[in-house]
Amino acid sequence: MLGFISHWAEFSARRTLGDLQDRVGRPGLAAAATVPGLTAAVDQHAAAVRDILAGGVEGTAAGVILLAGYARGLLDHAREKGWPVEAPTVLAGWARVNWLTTRLLAVCEMARRADQPLVDWPPAV
């Protein structure tokens, strides 16, 4: 039974993060390649989120679940306050995104990296 619950929790977390990637992550991370300062802002937000979630294990299902829970909390708070969560529709809009959008973009970047295979270091000679 516990295996089913953990699989369901991970599935739900990945669905939340996938939806967030579609809404904010993909357009924002593409914009970060050309908008000055956006990558640095995302990196700073990602560092803050890592500090907040320091009890989790990065790169595992537990880390993904914690990250999704954090994102859901941000989205719930925004909904309660009546704050829109929208990605800019034009590239120039990414130069002026608010704190919430930047934080969600950082969550998307962290989720993207969580699924990348770890590289052995140092490489075998």
Phi, psi and omega in degrees: 000319181297324178298319178298317182295317180292323177294319178296317180298317179293318178300314180297318179297315181293327176293316177301311181292326177295317177298319179294322176300317181295319184283318189235316190299304183299310179294323182290318180290329174293319179294326182300336179291339184236341182272117181302133175088341184292318179298318179297318179296318179296317179299319179295317178295320179298321178297319179295318179295318177302318179296319180296320184262025186303337180285345181276175180246114183291143176083009180236173177301321180299319179295320179295319180294317177298317181297317179295321178298319178297315179299317179299320178298317177298315182294321178296317179296317178298318179296317179298324181275352182078020180276130177287144174246096184224138173277140177303145181269346177239150184304317182298333180295334180291342178287345184234029182289152182279176182302313184299313181296319179294320179295317178295324177296321177296319177300318178298318179295319179295321178295320178299316181289331181298332181266358178278140179294144177287143181261131176292134179221133001281159181295149178294140182265000000 
